[in-house]
């Protein structure tokens, strides 16, 4: 079982993003990107199981968890820009990006705009688009009505509808607390950005190897939605998790880790060993190597 260290990365503009780090420092860099209202904690079940072959990073996005909360900048492009700056801050030149749910939008935007920084892309329960989905409309109506402090009942109902009974109660309680941290305005502006952005356009121009993971019991994303991704990304590999729901990485973390690691080993079979500042595992001035462990 891998040890998780919690550190902090300072981006060029001064924004501070906490991030979790696990695995072997010389391993393949794999960066996990969470979705709306989550934090790095959403990947805790995966990070705990990372083998020595990979070096995992899981940043908490702006406005979420314990990250800085700027007054604006919650469009998908803003999160994508932060992700590139995060790679710079932790000294990673090239990585495998793993996006979960709406976090996959920022991840795929980086893959499309900075292919030199992305060796491979993994999308886990990521929407092709939110247009025309009744669940998105209902969530937007609910989010518009919330005020600070965000009601616990709102978060519990949302997670309760998404999480499988197989998810541990302790972990679900932790994620409830994490989802309560973003203020109402961050919920609204992040979701507004997702709804008002042409998400289908963010699928164009992705040429890096791509792995699409989807649970066939996903009540949020139908298979037709995932087919849009497969049609848009050249030679994307599609893996169906039978019986798994939208949060498949909570339900089957062992299998997800195996699939992600196998993919990472395929797209980055060799790593540079030249001692350069961008070598995976080398801290830079943008990161705090002495953060607490989880």
Order of alpha helices (4+ residues) and beta strands (2+ residues): beta-beta-beta-alpha-beta-alpha-beta-alpha-beta-alpha-alpha-alpha-alpha-beta-alpha-beta-alpha-alpha
